[in-house]
Amino acid sequence: GCDVFLLDEFGGLALDSPARCDAMLRSDLLDLLNAPPASVHMFDTGASDIGAMCDRYEAQIPESGFDLAVLGLGRNGHIGLNEPGSGPETRTRMVQLAPATSRAARAYGTSDTPTRGVTLGVGTLLESNTIWLLVTGTHKAEILAEVVHGSIGPEVPASFLRRHADTIVLADEAAAARL
């Protein structure tokens, strides 16, 4: 079986919160598989030493990188929880969330507004063999156009995916309307 690594996790949410990324991964994917993965790696956002936990998480990633990284695109161009300002050298770490990202967490079924999270870094993701960027909805059309046609830089972290040899953008018509 395959190994699954969680991309990111909001900090400060209760372990039973439906907005936790690990809960969404289980309900939207893992629980639907015919065969379970060999292992599932999750973040411990309650660890007493978050930096050490991030280092341990990063150390579990195969030297060859991920075979496949499946990403979504945030409205501000973030991938994972790599908010604007995240560069291509970033590794797994604790991050402060942009206000819009914090508010967006409520859409996943929590009344809490997380202000921080843990994420795989842009550099970690760029070491993947293949990257799929999934983008849906009219509300993502402008940022997807910026990712594809704008400048490459930390202001739009997803723009760094253009430097990757095997990134595939999978967008619906609404998201692709400005391409």
KAVENTA-V457154 format. One line per field, one symbol per residue. ss: DSSP state (@ for helix, = for strand, . for the rest). phi: phi as a letter, one per 20 degrees, with the letter a starting at -180 (. if undefined). burial: 1 if it has 24 or more other C-alpha atoms within 12 Angstrom, else 0. A space follows every 50 residues. Layout:
BEGIN
ss: ???
phi: ???
burial: ???
END
This chain:
BEGIN
ss: ..===..===..........@@@@@@@@.@@@......===........@ @@@@@@@@@........=====......=..=..........====..@@ @@@@@@@@.......====..@@@@@...======..@@@@@@@@@@@@. ..=..=@@@@@@@...=====........
phi: .edddffabfeneggeffeffffffffecffeffcfffbcededfeffcf gffffffgfefggenffbddcddffdnfcmdefgoedfefdgaeceefgf fgffgffeocefcfdbadbffgffffeffccddeccngfdffffffffde ferffcgfffffeefcddedcfgffefde
burial: 00011111111110001111111110000000000000001111100000 00110011011000010111111111111111111111011111111100 11011000000011111111111111110011111100011111111100 01111111111101001010100011000
END
